[in-house]
Amino acid sequence: MAREMQKEEAHKLIDRMPENATWDDLMHEIYVRETIAKGLADSYAGRTRDVREVRADYGLPK
């Protein structure tokens, strides 16, 4: 579920970007922020798995 956008957050994000930033740069920043926010929400809600379990699922070393 996506968070509600706060205009002030959007303005601050744009203001911190370099003058020569592109639309792609902006979209990337928005994607990264949203991905982090979703990950944190999952973590707080206990919807995570231990890294050792995931590594075992894929046959990766511990």
PDB file of N, CA, C and O in Angstrom:
ATOM      1  N   MET A   1       0.843  -1.181   0.000  1.00  0.00           N
ATOM      2  CA  MET A   1       0.000   0.000   0.000  1.00  0.00           C
ATOM      3  C   MET A   1       0.884   1.239   0.000  1.00  0.00           C
ATOM      4  O   MET A   1       1.774   1.380   0.839  1.00  0.00           O
ATOM      5  N   ALA A   2       0.640   2.097  -0.909  1.00  0.00           N
ATOM      6  CA  ALA A   2       1.461   3.299  -1.040  1.00  0.00           C
ATOM      7  C   ALA A   2       1.095   4.327   0.035  1.00  0.00           C
ATOM      8  O   ALA A   2      -0.063   4.479   0.425  1.00  0.00           O
ATOM      9  N   ARG A   3       2.122   5.013   0.485  1.00  0.00           N
ATOM     10  CA  ARG A   3       1.896   6.092   1.447  1.00  0.00           C
ATOM     11  C   ARG A   3       1.281   7.285   0.726  1.00  0.00           C
ATOM     12  O   ARG A   3       1.463   7.465  -0.478  1.00  0.00           O
ATOM     13  N   GLU A   4       0.559   8.082   1.477  1.00  0.00           N
ATOM     14  CA  GLU A   4       0.031   9.320   0.928  1.00  0.00           C
ATOM     15  C   GLU A   4       1.189  10.282   0.711  1.00  0.00           C
ATOM     16  O   GLU A   4       2.042  10.444   1.583  1.00  0.00           O
ATOM     17  N   MET A   5       1.216  10.912  -0.441  1.00  0.00           N
ATOM     18  CA  MET A   5       2.288  11.852  -0.743  1.00  0.00           C
ATOM     19  C   MET A   5       2.082  13.148   0.044  1.00  0.00           C
ATOM     20  O   MET A   5       0.974  13.677   0.122  1.00  0.00           O
ATOM     21  N   GLN A   6       3.143  13.627   0.606  1.00  0.00           N
ATOM     22  CA  GLN A   6       3.128  14.910   1.283  1.00  0.00           C
ATOM     23  C   GLN A   6       3.829  15.911   0.366  1.00  0.00           C
ATOM     24  O   GLN A   6       5.001  15.732   0.033  1.00  0.00           O
ATOM     25  N   LYS A   7       3.131  16.944  -0.036  1.00  0.00           N
ATOM     26  CA  LYS A   7       3.713  17.904  -0.970  1.00  0.00           C
ATOM     27  C   LYS A   7       5.020  18.485  -0.456  1.00  0.00           C
ATOM     28  O   LYS A   7       5.963  18.691  -1.220  1.00  0.00           O
ATOM     29  N   GLU A   8       5.068  18.746   0.839  1.00  0.00           N
ATOM     30  CA  GLU A   8       6.285  19.340   1.401  1.00  0.00           C
ATOM     31  C   GLU A   8       7.468  18.393   1.230  1.00  0.00           C
ATOM     32  O   GLU A   8       8.576  18.839   0.935  1.00  0.00           O
ATOM     33  N   GLU A   9       7.244  17.081   1.414  1.00  0.00           N
ATOM     34  CA  GLU A   9       8.304  16.098   1.198  1.00  0.00           C
ATOM     35  C   GLU A   9       8.775  16.138  -0.250  1.00  0.00           C
ATOM     36  O   GLU A   9       9.976  16.097  -0.520  1.00  0.00           O
ATOM     37  N   ALA A  10       7.834  16.219  -1.174  1.00  0.00           N
ATOM     38  CA  ALA A  10       8.171  16.252  -2.597  1.00  0.00           C
ATOM     39  C   ALA A  10       8.987  17.501  -2.930  1.00  0.00           C
ATOM     40  O   ALA A  10       9.967  17.426  -3.671  1.00  0.00           O
ATOM     41  N   HIS A  11       8.588  18.629  -2.389  1.00  0.00           N
ATOM     42  CA  HIS A  11       9.328  19.873  -2.627  1.00  0.00           C
ATOM     43  C   HIS A  11      10.752  19.778  -2.095  1.00  0.00           C
ATOM     44  O   HIS A  11      11.697  20.200  -2.761  1.00  0.00           O
ATOM     45  N   LYS A  12      10.907  19.223  -0.894  1.00  0.00           N
ATOM     46  CA  LYS A  12      12.243  19.092  -0.304  1.00  0.00           C
ATOM     47  C   LYS A  12      13.116  18.157  -1.137  1.00  0.00           C
ATOM     48  O   LYS A  12      14.299  18.424  -1.344  1.00  0.00           O
ATOM     49  N   LEU A  13      12.528  17.065  -1.610  1.00  0.00           N
ATOM     50  CA  LEU A  13      13.273  16.124  -2.438  1.00  0.00           C
ATOM     51  C   LEU A  13      13.779  16.815  -3.702  1.00  0.00           C
ATOM     52  O   LEU A  13      14.951  16.687  -4.056  1.00  0.00           O
ATOM     53  N   ILE A  14      12.916  17.530  -4.366  1.00  0.00           N
ATOM     54  CA  ILE A  14      13.297  18.227  -5.599  1.00  0.00           C
ATOM     55  C   ILE A  14      14.336  19.306  -5.306  1.00  0.00           C
ATOM     56  O   ILE A  14      15.290  19.472  -6.066  1.00  0.00           O
ATOM     57  N   ASP A  15      14.155  20.032  -4.218  1.00  0.00           N
ATOM     58  CA  ASP A  15      15.096  21.102  -3.873  1.00  0.00           C
ATOM     59  C   ASP A  15      16.499  20.570  -3.588  1.00  0.00           C
ATOM     60  O   ASP A  15      17.482  21.279  -3.806  1.00  0.00           O
ATOM     61  N   ARG A  16      16.605  19.318  -3.099  1.00  0.00           N
ATOM     62  CA  ARG A  16      17.918  18.737  -2.791  1.00  0.00           C
ATOM     63  C   ARG A  16      18.619  18.182  -4.024  1.00  0.00           C
ATOM     64  O   ARG A  16      19.808  17.869  -3.969  1.00  0.00           O
ATOM     65  N   MET A  17      17.910  18.059  -5.115  1.00  0.00           N
ATOM     66  CA  MET A  17      18.507  17.488  -6.317  1.00  0.00           C
ATOM     67  C   MET A  17      19.358  18.539  -7.041  1.00  0.00           C
ATOM     68  O   MET A  17      19.100  19.738  -6.937  1.00  0.00           O
ATOM     69  N   PRO A  18      20.373  18.073  -7.774  1.00  0.00           N
ATOM     70  CA  PRO A  18      21.207  19.032  -8.508  1.00  0.00           C
ATOM     71  C   PRO A  18      20.417  19.722  -9.622  1.00  0.00           C
ATOM     72  O   PRO A  18      19.392  19.218 -10.081  1.00  0.00           O
ATOM     73  N   GLU A  19      20.906  20.863 -10.035  1.00  0.00           N
ATOM     74  CA  GLU A  19      20.233  21.648 -11.076  1.00  0.00           C
ATOM     75  C   GLU A  19      20.081  20.883 -12.394  1.00  0.00           C
ATOM     76  O   GLU A  19      19.125  21.094 -13.140  1.00  0.00           O
ATOM     77  N   ASN A  20      21.032  19.998 -12.666  1.00  0.00           N
ATOM     78  CA  ASN A  20      20.992  19.281 -13.943  1.00  0.00           C
ATOM     79  C   ASN A  20      20.293  17.918 -13.828  1.00  0.00           C
ATOM     80  O   ASN A  20      20.454  17.069 -14.705  1.00  0.00           O
ATOM     81  N   ALA A  21      19.518  17.703 -12.755  1.00  0.00           N
ATOM     82  CA  ALA A  21      18.807  16.435 -12.565  1.00  0.00           C
ATOM     83  C   ALA A  21      17.775  16.241 -13.681  1.00  0.00           C
ATOM     84  O   ALA A  21      17.191  17.195 -14.195  1.00  0.00           O
ATOM     85  N   THR A  22      17.577  14.983 -14.027  1.00  0.00           N
ATOM     86  CA  THR A  22      16.611  14.643 -15.076  1.00  0.00           C
ATOM     87  C   THR A  22      15.339  14.077 -14.442  1.00  0.00           C
ATOM     88  O   THR A  22      15.284  13.808 -13.242  1.00  0.00           O
ATOM     89  N   TRP A  23      14.317  13.906 -15.290  1.00  0.00           N
ATOM     90  CA  TRP A  23      13.095  13.263 -14.821  1.00  0.00           C
ATOM     91  C   TRP A  23      13.404  11.844 -14.341  1.00  0.00           C
ATOM     92  O   TRP A  23      12.831  11.379 -13.356  1.00  0.00           O
ATOM     93  N   ASP A  24      14.303  11.166 -15.033  1.00  0.00           N
ATOM     94  CA  ASP A  24      14.696   9.817 -14.619  1.00  0.00           C
ATOM     95  C   ASP A  24      15.331   9.840 -13.229  1.00  0.00           C
ATOM     96  O   ASP A  24      15.071   8.955 -12.413  1.00  0.00           O
ATOM     97  N   ASP A  25      16.164  10.847 -12.957  1.00  0.00           N
ATOM     98  CA  ASP A  25      16.775  10.984 -11.632  1.00  0.00           C
ATOM     99  C   ASP A  25      15.689  11.144 -10.563  1.00  0.00           C
ATOM    100  O   ASP A  25      15.748  10.519  -9.504  1.00  0.00           O
ATOM    101  N   LEU A  26      14.714  11.977 -10.853  1.00  0.00           N
ATOM    102  CA  LEU A  26      13.622  12.208  -9.904  1.00  0.00           C
ATOM    103  C   LEU A  26      12.821  10.927  -9.679  1.00  0.00           C
ATOM    104  O   LEU A  26      12.506  10.582  -8.540  1.00  0.00           O
ATOM    105  N   MET A  27      12.496  10.236 -10.743  1.00  0.00           N
ATOM    106  CA  MET A  27      11.733   8.995 -10.618  1.00  0.00           C
ATOM    107  C   MET A  27      12.513   7.955  -9.815  1.00  0.00           C
ATOM    108  O   MET A  27      11.937   7.210  -9.022  1.00  0.00           O
ATOM    109  N   HIS A  28      13.828   7.913 -10.027  1.00  0.00           N
ATOM    110  CA  HIS A  28      14.663   6.980  -9.272  1.00  0.00           C
ATOM    111  C   HIS A  28      14.627   7.311  -7.778  1.00  0.00           C
ATOM    112  O   HIS A  28      14.471   6.417  -6.946  1.00  0.00           O
ATOM    113  N   GLU A  29      14.768   8.572  -7.443  1.00  0.00           N
ATOM    114  CA  GLU A  29      14.735   8.985  -6.043  1.00  0.00           C
ATOM    115  C   GLU A  29      13.400   8.634  -5.390  1.00  0.00           C
ATOM    116  O   GLU A  29      13.360   8.166  -4.252  1.00  0.00           O
ATOM    117  N   ILE A  30      12.318   8.863  -6.113  1.00  0.00           N
ATOM    118  CA  ILE A  30      10.993   8.539  -5.581  1.00  0.00           C
ATOM    119  C   ILE A  30      10.874   7.030  -5.370  1.00  0.00           C
ATOM    120  O   ILE A  30      10.371   6.586  -4.337  1.00  0.00           O
ATOM    121  N   TYR A  31      11.334   6.244  -6.341  1.00  0.00           N
ATOM    122  CA  TYR A  31      11.280   4.784  -6.238  1.00  0.00           C
ATOM    123  C   TYR A  31      12.082   4.295  -5.028  1.00  0.00           C
ATOM    124  O   TYR A  31      11.612   3.452  -4.263  1.00  0.00           O
ATOM    125  N   VAL A  32      13.280   4.823  -4.863  1.00  0.00           N
ATOM    126  CA  VAL A  32      14.135   4.393  -3.745  1.00  0.00           C
ATOM    127  C   VAL A  32      13.477   4.736  -2.414  1.00  0.00           C
ATOM    128  O   VAL A  32      13.439   3.905  -1.507  1.00  0.00           O
ATOM    129  N   ARG A  33      12.963   5.943  -2.294  1.00  0.00           N
ATOM    130  CA  ARG A  33      12.318   6.350  -1.041  1.00  0.00           C
ATOM    131  C   ARG A  33      11.108   5.479  -0.729  1.00  0.00           C
ATOM    132  O   ARG A  33      10.914   5.077   0.418  1.00  0.00           O
ATOM    133  N   GLU A  34      10.299   5.187  -1.734  1.00  0.00           N
ATOM    134  CA  GLU A  34       9.101   4.371  -1.525  1.00  0.00           C
ATOM    135  C   GLU A  34       9.480   2.934  -1.166  1.00  0.00           C
ATOM    136  O   GLU A  34       8.840   2.319  -0.314  1.00  0.00           O
ATOM    137  N   THR A  35      10.509   2.401  -1.807  1.00  0.00           N
ATOM    138  CA  THR A  35      10.963   1.047  -1.511  1.00  0.00           C
ATOM    139  C   THR A  35      11.470   0.947  -0.074  1.00  0.00           C
ATOM    140  O   THR A  35      11.175  -0.024   0.622  1.00  0.00           O
ATOM    141  N   ILE A  36      12.219   1.928   0.364  1.00  0.00           N
ATOM    142  CA  ILE A  36      12.718   1.947   1.742  1.00  0.00           C
ATOM    143  C   ILE A  36      11.549   2.053   2.720  1.00  0.00           C
ATOM    144  O   ILE A  36      11.519   1.343   3.725  1.00  0.00           O
ATOM    145  N   ALA A  37      10.597   2.925   2.439  1.00  0.00           N
ATOM    146  CA  ALA A  37       9.440   3.096   3.323  1.00  0.00           C
ATOM    147  C   ALA A  37       8.646   1.790   3.434  1.00  0.00           C
ATOM    148  O   ALA A  37       8.211   1.424   4.526  1.00  0.00           O
ATOM    149  N   LYS A  38       8.457   1.094   2.326  1.00  0.00           N
ATOM    150  CA  LYS A  38       7.732  -0.182   2.355  1.00  0.00           C
ATOM    151  C   LYS A  38       8.509  -1.228   3.148  1.00  0.00           C
ATOM    152  O   LYS A  38       7.921  -1.987   3.919  1.00  0.00           O
ATOM    153  N   GLY A  39       9.815  -1.270   2.963  1.00  0.00           N
ATOM    154  CA  GLY A  39      10.643  -2.216   3.701  1.00  0.00           C
ATOM    155  C   GLY A  39      10.591  -1.961   5.195  1.00  0.00           C
ATOM    156  O   GLY A  39      10.497  -2.901   5.984  1.00  0.00           O
ATOM    157  N   LEU A  40      10.649  -0.709   5.585  1.00  0.00           N
ATOM    158  CA  LEU A  40      10.566  -0.371   7.003  1.00  0.00           C
ATOM    159  C   LEU A  40       9.204  -0.752   7.571  1.00  0.00           C
ATOM    160  O   LEU A  40       9.117  -1.267   8.686  1.00  0.00           O
ATOM    161  N   ALA A  41       8.144  -0.503   6.811  1.00  0.00           N
ATOM    162  CA  ALA A  41       6.794  -0.867   7.269  1.00  0.00           C
ATOM    163  C   ALA A  41       6.694  -2.380   7.457  1.00  0.00           C
ATOM    164  O   ALA A  41       6.122  -2.845   8.443  1.00  0.00           O
ATOM    165  N   ASP A  42       7.245  -3.144   6.523  1.00  0.00           N
ATOM    166  CA  ASP A  42       7.246  -4.605   6.659  1.00  0.00           C
ATOM    167  C   ASP A  42       8.021  -5.033   7.897  1.00  0.00           C
ATOM    168  O   ASP A  42       7.587  -5.921   8.631  1.00  0.00           O
ATOM    169  N   SER A  43       9.149  -4.414   8.125  1.00  0.00           N
ATOM    170  CA  SER A  43       9.973  -4.747   9.281  1.00  0.00           C
ATOM    171  C   SER A  43       9.235  -4.460  10.582  1.00  0.00           C
ATOM    172  O   SER A  43       9.212  -5.302  11.480  1.00  0.00           O
ATOM    173  N   TYR A  44       8.631  -3.281  10.691  1.00  0.00           N
ATOM    174  CA  TYR A  44       7.897  -2.916  11.900  1.00  0.00           C
ATOM    175  C   TYR A  44       6.707  -3.840  12.136  1.00  0.00           C
ATOM    176  O   TYR A  44       6.337  -4.096  13.282  1.00  0.00           O
ATOM    177  N   ALA A  45       6.102  -4.344  11.046  1.00  0.00           N
ATOM    178  CA  ALA A  45       4.926  -5.210  11.160  1.00  0.00           C
ATOM    179  C   ALA A  45       5.307  -6.682  11.318  1.00  0.00           C
ATOM    180  O   ALA A  45       4.435  -7.544  11.425  1.00  0.00           O
ATOM    181  N   GLY A  46       6.613  -6.967  11.332  1.00  0.00           N
ATOM    182  CA  GLY A  46       7.058  -8.340  11.513  1.00  0.00           C
ATOM    183  C   GLY A  46       6.931  -9.207  10.269  1.00  0.00           C
ATOM    184  O   GLY A  46       6.901 -10.434  10.369  1.00  0.00           O
ATOM    185  N   ARG A  47       6.857  -8.584   9.103  1.00  0.00           N
ATOM    186  CA  ARG A  47       6.722  -9.329   7.851  1.00  0.00           C
ATOM    187  C   ARG A  47       8.087  -9.514   7.181  1.00  0.00           C
ATOM    188  O   ARG A  47       8.253  -9.216   5.998  1.00  0.00           O
ATOM    189  N   THR A  48       9.045 -10.003   7.941  1.00  0.00           N
ATOM    190  CA  THR A  48      10.385 -10.229   7.403  1.00  0.00           C
ATOM    191  C   THR A  48      10.823 -11.649   7.737  1.00  0.00           C
ATOM    192  O   THR A  48      10.230 -12.318   8.583  1.00  0.00           O
ATOM    193  N   ARG A  49      11.865 -12.089   7.059  1.00  0.00           N
ATOM    194  CA  ARG A  49      12.446 -13.402   7.324  1.00  0.00           C
ATOM    195  C   ARG A  49      13.921 -13.217   7.637  1.00  0.00           C
ATOM    196  O   ARG A  49      14.564 -12.282   7.159  1.00  0.00           O
ATOM    197  N   ASP A  50      14.441 -14.123   8.443  1.00  0.00           N
ATOM    198  CA  ASP A  50      15.851 -14.097   8.787  1.00  0.00           C
ATOM    199  C   ASP A  50      16.677 -14.351   7.524  1.00  0.00           C
ATOM    200  O   ASP A  50      16.319 -15.193   6.700  1.00  0.00           O
ATOM    201  N   VAL A  51      17.770 -13.626   7.382  1.00  0.00           N
ATOM    202  CA  VAL A  51      18.609 -13.739   6.189  1.00  0.00           C
ATOM    203  C   VAL A  51      19.120 -15.164   6.007  1.00  0.00           C
ATOM    204  O   VAL A  51      19.306 -15.608   4.874  1.00  0.00           O
ATOM    205  N   ARG A  52      19.351 -15.890   7.104  1.00  0.00           N
ATOM    206  CA  ARG A  52      19.834 -17.273   6.990  1.00  0.00           C
ATOM    207  C   ARG A  52      18.798 -18.168   6.305  1.00  0.00           C
ATOM    208  O   ARG A  52      19.159 -19.067   5.546  1.00  0.00           O
ATOM    209  N   GLU A  53      17.516 -17.925   6.573  1.00  0.00           N
ATOM    210  CA  GLU A  53      16.459 -18.695   5.909  1.00  0.00           C
ATOM    211  C   GLU A  53      16.449 -18.430   4.404  1.00  0.00           C
ATOM    212  O   GLU A  53      16.349 -19.356   3.599  1.00  0.00           O
ATOM    213  N   VAL A  54      16.550 -17.181   4.048  1.00  0.00           N
ATOM    214  CA  VAL A  54      16.526 -16.808   2.635  1.00  0.00           C
ATOM    215  C   VAL A  54      17.743 -17.383   1.922  1.00  0.00           C
ATOM    216  O   VAL A  54      17.625 -17.924   0.822  1.00  0.00           O
ATOM    217  N   ARG A  55      18.900 -17.268   2.539  1.00  0.00           N
ATOM    218  CA  ARG A  55      20.124 -17.804   1.922  1.00  0.00           C
ATOM    219  C   ARG A  55      20.002 -19.312   1.742  1.00  0.00           C
ATOM    220  O   ARG A  55      20.428 -19.846   0.718  1.00  0.00           O
ATOM    221  N   ALA A  56      19.428 -20.004   2.718  1.00  0.00           N
ATOM    222  CA  ALA A  56      19.237 -21.455   2.624  1.00  0.00           C
ATOM    223  C   ALA A  56      18.281 -21.799   1.484  1.00  0.00           C
ATOM    224  O   ALA A  56      18.496 -22.781   0.773  1.00  0.00           O
ATOM    225  N   ASP A  57      17.218 -20.992   1.303  1.00  0.00           N
ATOM    226  CA  ASP A  57      16.257 -21.213   0.219  1.00  0.00           C
ATOM    227  C   ASP A  57      16.936 -21.199  -1.155  1.00  0.00           C
ATOM    228  O   ASP A  57      16.538 -21.927  -2.064  1.00  0.00           O
ATOM    229  N   TYR A  58      17.954 -20.368  -1.285  1.00  0.00           N
ATOM    230  CA  TYR A  58      18.641 -20.217  -2.568  1.00  0.00           C
ATOM    231  C   TYR A  58      19.979 -20.959  -2.631  1.00  0.00           C
ATOM    232  O   TYR A  58      20.738 -20.813  -3.589  1.00  0.00           O
ATOM    233  N   GLY A  59      20.251 -21.752  -1.600  1.00  0.00           N
ATOM    234  CA  GLY A  59      21.479 -22.527  -1.586  1.00  0.00           C
ATOM    235  C   GLY A  59      22.735 -21.687  -1.465  1.00  0.00           C
ATOM    236  O   GLY A  59      23.793 -22.085  -1.952  1.00  0.00           O
ATOM    237  N   LEU A  60      22.638 -20.554  -0.837  1.00  0.00           N
ATOM    238  CA  LEU A  60      23.787 -19.671  -0.667  1.00  0.00           C
ATOM    239  C   LEU A  60      24.470 -19.945   0.669  1.00  0.00           C
ATOM    240  O   LEU A  60      23.823 -20.394   1.615  1.00  0.00           O
ATOM    241  N   PRO A  61      25.773 -19.677   0.754  1.00  0.00           N
ATOM    242  CA  PRO A  61      26.484 -19.893   2.012  1.00  0.00           C
ATOM    243  C   PRO A  61      25.949 -18.960   3.102  1.00  0.00           C
ATOM    244  O   PRO A  61      25.436 -17.875   2.828  1.00  0.00           O
ATOM    245  N   LYS A  62      26.087 -19.421   4.333  1.00  0.00           N
ATOM    246  CA  LYS A  62      25.600 -18.625   5.467  1.00  0.00           C
ATOM    247  C   LYS A  62      26.432 -17.463   5.769  1.00  0.00           C
ATOM    248  O   LYS A  62      26.132 -16.713   6.698  1.00  0.00           O
TER     249      LYS A  62
END
